């Protein structure tokens, strides 16, 4: 079934948050001053079980979902995540399963287990190469070297090319743009620069702290000439650029200055089982209640389709500094990136 929303966008991708917990306190996602030791995370019983996630995935696949991305919080905080991957991999219609992680818990052995379970790709977050900047941004003093090791573990396990996400925030790590590009040139890994976004309401987002895609690309091009590359598939979030000298490619995710709402095919399942149709949504549809209330597959499928059919989200296209500052939105730790 090819399910489309009111703007004609198909349902193709599902992002699944497996936990709202994270062992980092990144300033642009879960700042320590608001997610401190006394922060109340969801109780374990509130999280969807692996069986519940697998059932919903099967129903989403029946509506056209072909790609899954496991997120958090930090997804590797969730115990036995490889078991979930193994449960999802045989789902009829699912062609690709990927994972976004901060890399802190990714050992060589864990990367290999995840690949053998059916994980196809991995994205690892890294916001700078110098410890002072990176530790300040991750909020827990975690060192760069361990994330670089995680990238190597993922590549060695066959989860290549590894994608490396850098959220660029003016005054925090924008000075690291060229150093990051230089480090990953020629490695086979794909560095992706992400404009600082107003996800949730706790990250202190300000428009003047956004380093635009235009500025990022100009700085890279000044050092290593680049040219735009065609997308890998319709609706790809990152715009691809390749080095003219053959040094590989980079990507830019420009939700703020170059919105891609028109091609968005992504639904998001939160850790406690709510369906969100936009990264910047304020409310989501309760699926956990239906799962635990004995609803049939037909009833749940009908709910999924109904939510998608009336979808009109295009927040990034309509965003202004005023609406971004004044609108309540779900936190990224509940629905992933």
ABEGO torsion letter per residue (X at the ends): XBBBBAAGBBBABBBBBABABBABBBAAABBAAABBAABBBBBAAABBBAAAAAAAAAAAAAAGBABBBBBOEBAAABBGAAAAAAAAAABBGBABBBBBBAGAABBAAAAAAAAAAGBABBBBBBABABAAAAAAAAGAGBBAAAAAAAAAAAAAAGAOBBBBBBBBBBGAAAAAAAAAAAAABGAGBBBBBBBBBBBEAAAGBBAAABBBAAAAAAAAAAABBBBBBBBABBGBABBBBBBAAGAEBBBBBBAAABBAAAABABBBBBAAGBBBABAABABBBBAAAAAAAGBBAAAAAAAAAAAAAABABBAAAABBAAAAAABBBBBAAAAEX
